[in-house]
Amino acid sequence: MTIALEEAAGRLKTAERVLVIGCSGSGKSTLARQLADHLSLPHISMDRDIFWMPGWQQRPRAEALDRLKALVAQERWIMDGTSPGTLPLRLPRTHLVLWLRPPRLVSLHGVISRWLRYRGRSRPEMADGCPERIDADFLRYIWNFEKTESPEIEENLAAYGRDVPVCVLKSRRDNDRLLARVRAGH
């Protein structure tokens, strides 16, 4: 069920488990971290806490799923990361989904800006020892995200999150407006 930004801001006052999903570079981690700080919710980064180990080593799938299940079972969290294949585990425990869907040029700009800012270093929502990187495959993934990833997200929302409210944020301005409303309401 899709809800407006204003309703999402109101629901964030009582939501204890929030998913922030969207394309790389859309601002998921920034928004999740800011909301977590303001709402005193533990921030879980799927990249840092589930998928990646130092040196860009991918965590073995079984171990990643065990970690995800344990984190999702916690009473309170805000989790950033899209990973459509894990939505069946996450959506049934979620009170609210914030789906960041800006134009792809915004996401590309976000990824390039992030690469420039963290080049040679790991960003806060990434595992230690995973310095920021960018390549043609990653840029193609972002360019094609709406076509390749969004249909699977929509299928998972319909199958596992039918009763979970979803607020679609279509710009950085929407992200900022949501955050401002949440801050004003507390």
URDARA-V273230 format. One record per run of one state. SS is the DSSP state (hx for helix, st for strand, lp for the rest). FROM is the first residue (numbers start at 1). LEN is the number of residues. If there is no record, write none. Layout:
{{SS;FROM;LEN} {SS;FROM;LEN}}
//
This chain:
{{lp;1;1} {st;2;2} {lp;4;1} {hx;5;7} {lp;12;5} {st;17;6} {lp;23;5} {hx;28;12} {lp;40;3} {st;43;3} {hx;46;6} {st;52;2} {hx;54;3} {st;57;2} {lp;59;2} {hx;61;12} {lp;73;4} {st;77;4} {lp;81;3} {hx;84;10} {lp;94;2} {st;96;5} {lp;101;3} {hx;104;15} {st;119;1} {lp;120;12} {st;132;1} {lp;133;3} {hx;136;8} {lp;144;1} {hx;145;4} {lp;149;1} {hx;150;11} {lp;161;4} {st;165;5} {lp;170;2} {hx;172;13} {lp;185;2}}
//
